[in-house]
Amino acid sequence: MKARLFSVLVILAIGLAGITMPAQAQAYTTSFTTSITYQNVGTADTTTLQILFYDSPTQTVPITITRDNLAMGAGTSVSIGTLGDITPGFKGSAVMQADQPLLATLVQVPAAGPVKVRPLSNGFSAGAPQSLVATVLKNQFGNSTIFSVQNVDSEANDINIKFYDTSANVAYEYDTTTPVESGAALYVDAGASTGIGGNLPDPFNGSAVVTASRVGGGDGAVVSTALELEITTNGAKAFQGVTEGATTFYMPSALCNYQVGGQNTNTAYAIQNTSLTTSTDVTVTYSNGMTDVKTIGGGAKASFVACNAPSMPNGFIGSATVTSTTTPVVAIGKAYGAGLSTAFEGVASGAGSAEVALPYVRYAADANWQAGTQQRVFLTIQNIGGAAITGDITVDYITCTGAVAGTHTITDDIAPGAKTNSNATKAGLTEFGLCGGGGPQFGGGAIVTGPAGSQIAVVARVVTLDPGTGLQLGEDYNGQNVP
């Protein structure tokens, strides 16, 4: 297959077919099976589509799975657990390749038990010599982090990882003794008592800077993805590492004691300084005008909790803008409370697009929603451009065959930094995301399109109702710019 001539999407998968640990009720000890949901955002149907799986850092010959071709605009999914060539206990990475550009979102499905949230993260189209994991925890705030680093270079890479505490001190530095092969991944369990995690302080609250170099010299290329898992309870979230910082980041979701089902929901931002030597002052400005300012040392992170901003009122729901005075930063947002256990990436100034795709969109009918058997997805759309959006924004809800099931047209003007919302009901749909007339197959996505020249960022919140508690269990993922 002429892989290098095609649009190659690199997918880094945490927990493919399970992170197997002792059977307990906590998220950290739960096994997950990955489902890859992907969408053809090209100009024609695919004629070749394969997924290459790597199960160890040293694997050079992947397990190759050929998939059915995908119509232009269509989306579908594949559960790793249904592929006979991928055996239980597989933990690795994958590369998806096709002759049309694809976008993919990875859904980590927990084993049967009390963990109901499905952590979500995105695939990558390219890597960089450095990847920043903005928050890494070990037995801290009731969570531990597992992250993986995938070599997306064409050559074997040596990997260096520096773990910084919140005071900008290097708590531990790790170097691979055996290079990571192209396409393969290195797993890091920060919560473990042995291996890399065993060298971290316990507890640990910090961040990580991952650097790749080619074995023969020169810069390598990596991507990273993290799972943050609750140790004694059942929350689970995923987010991508960021390869490049900026002095301005946009956060499409911000909450302070905003009530959902009679319970408070809140947001916190983990903001990491990309410079390893120079401090910077960071300001978070919320869409209601409230601000919070902190100084962040080299390589370190700081946490910004919306309710801790001076004069922030209870019940706030909106968005935020992050600015740094001296050095570029990266930002991860988290929403929690009332069943939410979410993470999403801030979007850098200039990194938005007028067209954003979301491969994983569902909207359960009332009966399935109330039974807790199917999900609903809610979209938050932020204007991250320098001027107000005055033209229409359209949200097309696209079926697994590529057909547009319904369109939500947003006519309201949106100021810079402000946001709006969408879900399938606003496109006239009472149910969306089922293929084959309500059969067991799922598939569906959305494409959000703003006026020419506009810059938008989109975060999807995927929610399941827990009938026993009434909680809306949710996790977030970022929309991806259409190439």
N, C-alpha and C positions, 0 to 999 in steps of 0.2 A: 504494500500500500504506500502511496506517495505522501506519507504523513507530513513531511516538511513543506509540501506545496499547499497543504490545506490549512484552513483556519483551525488551529489546535487549541483546545480549551483544557487547561490543566485543572484538575479537581483534586483537592487535598481532603481526604476523608478521615475524620476522627471516628474511631470505633467501628470500622467496617466489620460487620458480622460479630461485633461484640467485644467490649473490654470485659473480660471475664474475671470476676472477683467473688469473694464469698457472698452467699445469698443473705442479704440483709435488706432492710427497708429503705435505706438511704440512697440518694441519687449517686453518690460517689461509688457505691458498690453495686450499681445496676449495670447490666449488660445492654448494649445498644446495637441495633442493626441499621445500617445506612440505606436509605432510599434516595436515589439521585433523580431529581425532577429537572428536566431540561427542555429548552424551547429553541426552535429554529427561528432565528431573527434575520435570516438571509433573504435573498431575492428569488430563491427557487427551492424546490424540494431537494433534500439530500439524496445523493446516489451512493455514498459510502459513509458508514457510521460505525465506529468501533470504540470499545473501552478497553484499555490496557491496565491490568492490575499488578501491583508490586507489593509483595508481602513481607519484605525485610529491607533494611538499608543497603544490603549488598547485592540484591537481586538485579541481574542484568537482562534476563529474558522474561518478559511479562507474560501473564495469563491473558490471552486476547479473546474478547467476547465481541462477536458481530451482532449489531442491533438492527431492527427493521428501520427502513428509511422513514424520514419525518417530513411531512408536508410543510411548505412555507408558512410560517406563523404558528404552526402547531406546537403543542407541548405534550409531553408524556413523562412517565417515570419508570424506574426499574428498581426493585428491591434486591439488594445484594444477596439476601437470603434465598432468593428464588433461582439463583444461577448455580447450576450443578457443579461447575468447575471451581466455585469459590466455597471452600469447606468451612464449617462452623469453627470459630476461634480465629478466623482471619483478621488480622489487624495490619493495615497498610495504607496504600495510597493508590490513586488511579489517574490516568490520562484519557480524556475523551477526545477523539479526533474525527473530523468530518470534512466534507467539501463545501459546507456552508457554515457561517458563524453560528455558534451555539452559546447560550447562556444556561447556567445550571445552578440550582440551589440544592444543598444536601440536607436531608431530614434525618435526624437520628431518632429512631423509633425504639423506645425502651421495651425491655422484656415485660411480660405480664406482671403486674404488681402495682404498688402504690404510686410509682412515678408516672405521671400522666403527660407532663410537658415534653414536647419534642424539640430539642435544640436544632437551630437552623443556621446554616452558614452558606456562603457562596463559593463557587469555583473561581478560578483565576485565568486570565488570558496571557499573563506574562509574570515574570518575577523580577527581582532586583538583588544586588549584592547584600542588601541589608533588609531585615524585616523586624518590626518593632511590635512586641506583645505588650500592650499598654498596661495590663494588670495581670499579675501572677500572685496567687494566694496559696499558702500552705497552712491548713488548720486556722484560718483567719476569717472572722466574720461568719463562721459556720460553713466555710467553703474551702475547697482545694481545686487547683487547676491542673488539667492535663492538656498539653499542647503538642502539636507535631509540626515538623519542619520538612518540607518537600523540596528536593533538588529538581528545579525545572530547567536547569542548564543542559547542554548537550554533552557535558563531560562530568566525570566524578568530581565532587566538591568536598573540601574539608569545612567543617562547621564549628564556629566559635559562638558560645552563648555567655553573655555577661548578665547576671542577675543583680539589679540595683534595688536597694531598699528606698524608702520614702525620704531618707536624708541624703540621697545621692551617693551612698557608699556601695561599692561592689561587694555584695554578700558572698558571691561564689562565681567563679569563671570555669567554664567547661570547654574542652577541645576534644573533638572526635579523634579516636586513635585509628579508626578505619574509615576511609572516605565513604560518603553516601553516594550511591550510584544515581545516574540520571533517571528521573521519574520516581525514585524510591524516597522513603521518608524516615526521619528519626523521630521517635516518640519520647516525650519528656513528661513524667508524672511528678509534679511538684509535691504532691501529698505523700509520696512513698517514703518509707524509712530506709530504703536502699537505693542504689543507683544515683542518678543525678539529683533526685529529690532528697535523698538521704544526706546530701551535702549542704542543703539549705537550712537556715535557722528554723526552729519550730517554736512558735508560729512565724510565718513570713508574710509580709505585705509589701509588694513592690512591683517591678516590671522586668522585662527582659529585652536585650538587644541581641539579635541573631545576625551574624556576619558569615558570608560564604566566600570561599576562594577556591579556584581551580587547583587541582593537585599539581599541575605543571606550572602554576603561576598565573596571576591575573584574577580578576573578579569572577566570582561565581554568580549564581542566580537561584534564589529560594523564594518560597511563599510559606505562610504559616497560618494555622487555625487553632483555636483554643476552645476547650470545654471548661466551664466553671460549674462545679457540681457541689451541691450542699451535702454536708457530712452526716448530719443527724436528721435532716428533713428531705423533702422531695423535689426541691427546685433544681432546674438544670438549664443552662444557657450556653450558646456558642457564639463566637465572633471571629473575624479574620484578623490576622496580623496586618499591619500597614507598612508599606515599603517606602513611603515618602511623606514628610510632614508639610505643614503650611503654617503661616502666621494667622490665618483666619479659617475657622471651621464652623460648619453649620450643623445644628442638632435638631432634627425634625420633631422630636418629642421632648416635652418638659412638663413635669407634674409636681405639685405640692399639695399633699393631702386631698387630692381630687377623688371624690367618692365614686366607687363602682360597687353596686349591690350593697350599699351601706358600709363599705370598708374603704379605708384610705389607700390610694396609690401614689407613689412617689418616683422621682428619678434621681440618679446620681451619675456624675460623669467622671471617668478616670482619664486624666489628661497627662500625657507623657512628653517630656522634653527630649527632642531628637538629638540635641547637642550633648556630647559626653563631657563637656568641659565648662560650658557657660550657662549661668542661670538666666531665667527669663521671668517676667511678670505676666501672668495670665489673667484675663478678665472674661467672665461669663456674663453676657448680657441677655436677660430673658425678654421675651416678646412683650411683657407688661412693663418693661423699663427697669426692673430690679437688676442689680449687679452684684457680683462676688469676685474678689481679687485675691490671688495667692502668688507667691514666688516659688518656682520649681527649679531645683538644682539640676545639674547636668545628668542626663540619663534617667532621672527619677520621675515619679508621677505624683500628682496630687488629686484628691477627691473633692468634687464640688457637688454638694447635695442641695437640690433646689430649695428646700425648706430652710436651709441655713443661710441663704442670701438675706442680707438685712432688709427688713420691712416686707418680705415676701408674704402675701396673704394666703391663708388656707383656701383650698378649692381652686387653685390656679391650674389651668391647662393651656399649653401653648407650645412654643419652640424657643430656641436659644441660639446665640452666636458666640463663638469662642475666639478671642483675639490674644495674640502673644506679642510682646514688645520687641524682643531681641532675637529669638531663635524660633525655627519651626517647631510645631508640636503635633501630636496626634491625639485623637479623642475617641473614647468608647463610651456610649451611653447605656445605662441600665435602668429598667423600670421594674418596680417591685411593689408587693402588697396586693391584697384581694385576689391572689392566685397568680399574679404576674411574676415571671422569672425570665427577664428578657435582656438581650444585649443587641446593640446595633452600632455601626461605625458612623462617626461624624463625617461629613462630606466637605472636602477642602474647597476653598474659594477657587472658582474656575474649573472645578472637576465635575460640575453638574452637566446637564444636557437638556435639550428640548424634547428628547424622547428616551423614556426609561422603561425597561421591561421587568416584569416580575413573573418568573416561571411557575410559582406555586401559589395559586389563588383558588379558594374554595368558598362556597357559601351554602351551609346546610339548610334544608327545609326545616320548618319549625319542629316537626316530630323528631327528626334525627338530632337536631340541636338539643332539644330538651332531654333526650335519652343519653346525651353525651357520646354518641357514636360517630358523629361527624363534626367538622370544624367550620368556623367562619373566619374570614380574613378581612381586616380593616386596613385601609391605606391612608397614610399621612403624607401629604404632598407639600413641601416647603419651597418657597421662592428663595433661591440662593444667589440670584443675580443682583446687579446694582440698581435696577429700576423696577418699578411696579409692573406686574403682569396685568395688562388690561385686555388682552384678547382671550378667547376661549381656551380652556384646557379640556382635552377629551381623554376619557379613560375607557378603552375598549376591552371588554371581557371576552377572551378568545378561548374557544373550546379545544379539545384534544385533536380535532381535525383541522384546525386553523380557521374555522368560521368565527365571525364576530357574533356572539350571542346577544350582546346589548352594549350600548354606549352611554356613559354618564358624561354630560357636557357641563362643565363648571364655568359659569359666566361672571362670577364675582371677581372684582379686582383683588390682587394679592400684593401687599406691600413687600419690599425687601425684608427677608427674615421671617415673614409671617407664613402661615400654613393654612391648608384646607384639607378636606377629608373625602374619602369615597369608599363605597362598598357595593356589592353587586345589586342590592335593592335599589340603589340610586340609578341603576341602568335598567330598572323595570324587571329585574329577575328575582324570583322567590327562591330559586335553587340554582347553584352553579358549581361546576367542577366534576360532575359525574359523566362518565362515558357509557355509551350503550344503553341509554334509557334507564338509568338507575341501577345498573349492574354493579359488580364489585370493583370495576376498573375506575380509577380516578384520573383526572387530567384537566388542566385549565390554567390559564395565565392571564395577565393583563399587560397592556402597553399604555403608558401615560404620555400624552403628547401635548406640549405647550406651544405657544406661538413661536415662529422662527426667531432664533437668536436668544430665546429665554433660557434660563438656567434653573432647573428644578432638581430636587432630591426627594426620593420616596422611601419610606419605611413601611413594611407590611407587618402587621401584628396578627399572628395566627392563634386563634383562641378556641379552646374546647371547654364546654360547660361541664362541671362536675356535679351530677344530679344529687349526690349525697350531701354536699356542702353548699351548693349554689355558687361556688367560686368559679370565675372565668379564668381558666388556666391558659396563660399566653406566653408566647416567645416571639421575638422580632427577627426580621432579616431585611437587608437593604436591597432596593431595586438597583438594577444594573443598566448603565448607559448602553443604548443600542449602537453597535458599531456603524 
